[in-house]
Each structure stands twice: as C-alpha cells, then as structure tokens.
Amino acid sequence: MKLFFGEIFPEVRIDEDEQQHILKVLRMRAGDEITLTDGKGNGACGRLILEGKKVTLGNVKILSAAPPFSPLLHIAIAPTKNIDRTEFFVEKATEMGISEITFILTEKSERRNLNFDKIQKQITAASKQSLRFHFPKVNNLTKLSDFVQKQYSEHTFVAHCDPAFERTELNQIPSLEKITFMIGPEGDFSPAEIKMLAEAGIKAVSLGGQRLRTETAGTFVAAWNYGKMILEGF
C-alpha cells in the first residue's frame, strides 16, 4: 500500500505537498494506484490522474473507516534540550500507535519552544510510513500544573525516579480504554512537582531499575502500550 495524506470528506483531495512529492520525488505515473487518508480514520483509494502540476484521483473507492487504536495512549512529556531527541520520540511513538502527545513545561525544563509545524510534518510522515489512518493529536506547550488540573487520576500515571515515593510496576496497571502517562524532563520532576502529582491522586510507576533518558522513557511507554494492543488483538 502507498499511503498519502489528504481530504476524504466532503470531497477526496490530495494534499498539495503530497501532490508535489508524487510528481517530483516519487515520479509516479498516471494510473498508479494509491490510498489516501485524512488522519482521522477515513480512507479512499483510486488511480492517479496527472494534469500538469495537479494530481487528482480517479476511480475513487471510499474505504470503511478504520477503528481507533485501543487502548488509547496519551503521553505528556517535557521536550528535551536537544530537539533531535524529542523528534526521535515523536517519530517512534507515532509508529507505535500513540493517540495524543502533550508537551509539558516543568521546573527543570530547558526547552520552552517548539516548531510545531515541523513536528506535525514528522507525525504525518511517520503515520504514512507505518500505514496508520489515525494520526496522533499533538498539543501545544502546557504548564505541568495546568495539565494536571484537566486529568482524571483514575487513568493518569507518572514515571519518575524518586524512591521516596511509592511506585508500582507497569504490569500492575489495570486494563483501561485510555491511559495518560507523564514523563519528566532531563533531571526528572522536582520533589515539589512529584509531591503535587501524588496529592492530585496520580499514581507513580517504575520503568525498571535503569535510569532512562526522557525520550527513551517516552518511547518505552509507547512500545509497552503497543504490545498491549497486539496482545488484545487490535
């Protein structure tokens, strides 16, 4: 399957950047078959019609909407000082079916700005590469305290390294339809932040005996959830 991004409703239309990619990079030909998704679970397939610099689809067939991933995973993560590490996390977590990403600002955050246009393009590229019809939602930078106020503690967990607080193992997390996981910055959450999270009823989870980098911890949680998806027959 050759998957591309565009609109499905109200009409099928290939994204303009994708049209140029089809023409100038892939050098596809009229009549080649492709599949299109809008990133919301909808899809269509058809054959390319080339008219100068314009690319459209003919013989269009609307596909049945793809079901959302289960369980849904939302990771709230502090962006790393080295932006390449954050982008690595975004790419790999997207490939493994994460449903939502929120970037959080903490006391120890060293990066306080992001190029969201670039991140969205990475999400689109990783989604197409992994053949997913549901693209993850990405949210703007949010203060940790503001983020916590909008969460339900029943399905929200935090990974930190402070042994002074009780932490459960990943395999002790119950089966849930939606899970929110919080990953701290380089240097971890501050003691005051960890205490605030505990007082909000957010359970702490251990990711094992080794200390993981921020982007590694986020990718590990995405892989753990991907394994649950496979075991549950998604």
C-alpha positions as CSV (number, residue, x, y, z in Angstrom):
1,M,0.0,0.0,0.0
2,K,1.2,3.5,-0.9
3,L,-0.4,5.8,1.7
4,F,-0.8,9.5,1.3
5,F,-2.4,12.4,3.1
6,G,-5.4,14.5,2.0
7,E,-9.1,15.1,2.5
8,I,-11.8,12.5,2.2
9,F,-14.9,14.5,3.1
10,P,-16.6,16.5,1.7
11,E,-14.5,15.6,-1.3
12,V,-11.4,13.5,-2.0
13,R,-8.4,15.7,-2.5
14,I,-4.7,15.0,-2.3
15,D,-2.7,17.5,-0.1
16,E,-0.8,20.0,-2.2
17,D,2.6,19.0,-0.7
18,E,1.8,15.4,-1.4
19,Q,1.0,16.2,-5.0
20,Q,4.4,17.7,-5.5
21,H,6.0,14.7,-3.7
22,I,4.2,12.3,-6.1
23,L,5.3,14.3,-9.1
24,K,8.8,15.5,-8.3
25,V,10.2,12.9,-5.8
26,L,8.4,9.6,-6.5
27,R,7.8,10.4,-10.2
28,M,4.7,8.3,-10.2
29,R,2.7,7.9,-13.3
30,A,-0.9,8.3,-14.3
31,G,-2.9,5.2,-13.5
32,D,-0.7,4.3,-10.5
33,E,-2.9,3.2,-7.5
34,I,-2.6,4.9,-4.1
35,T,-4.5,5.1,-0.9
36,L,-5.4,8.4,0.8
37,T,-6.2,9.1,4.5
38,D,-7.3,12.2,6.3
39,G,-5.6,11.1,9.5
40,K,-9.0,10.8,11.2
41,G,-9.6,7.1,10.3
42,N,-11.1,7.8,6.9
43,G,-9.6,6.5,3.7
44,A,-10.0,6.3,-0.1
45,C,-8.2,4.5,-2.9
46,G,-8.0,5.3,-6.6
47,R,-5.7,5.8,-9.6
48,L,-3.7,8.9,-10.2
49,I,-4.8,11.5,-12.8
50,L,-1.9,13.9,-13.7
51,E,-2.8,17.3,-15.2
52,G,0.3,19.4,-15.3
53,K,1.2,20.2,-11.7
54,K,-2.1,19.0,-10.4
55,V,-2.7,15.4,-9.2
56,T,-6.2,14.0,-8.5
57,L,-7.7,10.6,-8.0
58,G,-9.9,8.7,-10.4
59,N,-12.0,5.5,-9.9
60,V,-12.3,6.5,-6.3
61,K,-13.5,4.0,-3.7
62,I,-14.2,5.2,-0.2
63,L,-12.9,2.7,2.4
64,S,-14.6,1.7,5.6
65,A,-13.4,3.9,8.5
66,A,-10.6,2.4,10.4
67,P,-11.3,1.8,14.2
68,P,-9.3,3.9,16.7
69,F,-6.4,2.3,18.5
70,S,-7.1,0.5,21.7
71,P,-6.0,1.3,24.4
72,L,-5.7,5.0,23.6
73,L,-2.3,6.3,24.9
74,H,-1.7,10.0,25.7
75,I,1.9,10.8,26.7
76,A,2.6,14.2,28.3
77,I,6.3,14.7,28.0
78,A,8.8,17.5,28.7
79,P,10.7,18.4,25.5
80,T,14.4,17.7,25.6
81,K,17.2,20.4,25.3
82,N,18.4,18.5,22.2
83,I,15.5,18.8,19.8
84,D,16.6,15.7,17.9
85,R,15.8,13.5,20.9
86,T,12.3,14.9,21.1
87,E,11.8,14.4,17.4
88,F,13.0,10.8,17.8
89,F,10.3,10.2,20.4
90,V,7.6,11.7,18.2
91,E,8.5,9.6,15.3
92,K,8.8,6.3,17.1
93,A,5.7,6.9,19.3
94,T,3.7,7.7,16.2
95,E,4.8,4.5,14.6
96,M,3.7,2.5,17.6
97,G,0.1,3.9,17.7
98,I,0.2,6.7,20.3
99,S,-3.0,8.7,20.2
100,E,-2.0,12.0,21.7
101,I,1.1,14.0,22.7
102,T,1.2,17.0,25.0
103,F,4.4,18.8,25.7
104,I,4.7,20.0,29.3
105,L,6.7,22.7,30.9
106,T,8.2,21.8,34.3
107,E,10.6,23.4,36.8
108,K,13.6,21.8,35.2
109,S,12.6,22.2,31.5
110,E,15.4,23.5,29.5
111,R,13.5,23.9,26.2
112,R,10.5,26.1,26.2
113,N,9.7,26.5,22.5
114,L,9.0,24.0,19.7
115,N,8.5,24.2,15.9
116,F,5.0,22.6,15.8
117,D,4.8,22.8,12.0
118,K,7.9,20.6,11.8
119,I,6.5,18.2,14.4
120,Q,3.2,17.9,12.6
121,K,5.0,17.0,9.4
122,Q,7.0,14.4,11.2
123,I,3.8,12.9,12.6
124,T,2.3,12.8,9.1
125,A,5.4,11.2,7.6
126,A,5.6,8.6,10.4
127,S,1.9,7.8,10.2
128,K,2.1,7.2,6.5
129,Q,5.2,5.1,6.8
130,S,3.5,2.9,9.4
131,L,0.2,2.8,7.5
132,R,-1.9,4.3,10.2
133,F,-5.1,6.0,9.3
134,H,-5.5,7.8,12.7
135,F,-2.8,10.4,13.2
136,P,-1.9,11.3,16.8
137,K,-3.1,14.7,18.1
138,V,-0.3,17.0,19.3
139,N,-0.9,19.7,21.8
140,N,0.9,22.9,22.5
141,L,3.3,23.5,25.4
142,T,1.4,23.4,28.7
143,K,2.4,24.1,32.2
144,L,2.5,21.0,34.4
145,S,0.1,22.4,36.9
146,D,-2.4,23.3,34.2
147,F,-2.1,19.9,32.6
148,V,-2.7,18.1,35.9
149,Q,-5.9,20.0,36.6
150,K,-7.5,18.6,33.5
151,Q,-6.7,15.0,34.1
152,Y,-8.6,12.1,35.7
153,S,-6.4,10.4,38.2
154,E,-8.0,7.0,37.6
155,H,-6.2,6.7,34.2
156,T,-3.3,9.0,34.7
157,F,0.2,7.8,35.7
158,V,3.6,9.4,36.1
159,A,7.1,7.9,35.7
160,H,9.7,9.4,37.9
161,C,12.9,8.3,39.7
162,D,12.3,9.4,43.3
163,P,12.5,6.4,45.6
164,A,11.0,8.4,48.4
165,F,7.5,7.9,46.8
166,E,5.8,4.5,46.3
167,R,5.9,3.4,42.7
168,T,4.0,0.5,41.1
169,E,5.3,-1.7,38.3
170,L,3.9,-1.3,34.7
171,N,2.4,-4.8,34.8
172,Q,0.3,-3.8,37.7
173,I,-1.6,-1.1,35.7
174,P,-5.1,-2.3,35.1
175,S,-6.6,-2.7,31.7
176,L,-8.0,0.7,30.6
177,E,-9.5,2.1,27.4
178,K,-7.5,5.3,27.8
179,I,-4.2,5.8,29.6
180,T,-2.3,9.1,30.2
181,F,1.4,8.9,31.0
182,M,3.6,11.7,32.2
183,I,7.3,11.8,31.5
184,G,9.5,14.4,33.1
185,P,12.5,16.4,31.8
186,E,16.2,15.7,31.9
187,G,16.9,15.7,35.7
188,D,13.3,14.4,36.4
189,F,10.4,16.2,38.0
190,S,11.3,18.3,41.1
191,P,10.4,17.0,44.6
192,A,7.7,19.7,44.8
193,E,6.2,18.6,41.5
194,I,6.3,14.9,42.5
195,K,4.5,15.8,45.7
196,M,1.9,17.8,43.8
197,L,1.2,14.9,41.5
198,A,0.9,12.5,44.4
199,E,-1.6,14.9,46.2
200,A,-3.6,15.0,42.9
201,G,-4.0,11.2,43.1
202,I,-1.8,10.5,40.2
203,K,0.0,7.1,40.7
204,A,3.7,6.8,40.2
205,V,5.1,4.0,38.1
206,S,8.6,2.5,37.8
207,L,10.1,1.8,34.4
208,G,12.6,-0.6,35.8
209,G,15.9,-0.4,37.6
210,Q,17.8,1.5,35.0
211,R,17.6,5.3,34.6
212,L,16.2,6.2,31.2
213,R,16.6,9.4,29.2
214,T,13.4,11.4,28.7
215,E,12.9,10.3,25.1
216,T,13.8,6.7,25.9
217,A,11.2,6.6,28.7
218,G,8.5,8.0,26.4
219,T,9.4,5.6,23.6
220,F,9.4,2.7,26.1
221,V,5.9,3.5,27.3
222,A,4.7,3.7,23.7
223,A,6.2,0.3,23.0
224,W,4.7,-1.1,26.2
225,N,1.2,0.1,25.0
226,Y,1.8,-1.2,21.5
227,G,2.5,-4.6,23.0
228,K,-0.9,-4.4,24.8
229,M,-2.6,-3.5,21.5
230,I,-1.1,-6.6,19.9
231,L,-2.0,-8.9,22.7
232,E,-5.5,-7.6,22.8
233,G,-5.9,-8.3,19.1
234,F,-6.0,-4.8,17.7
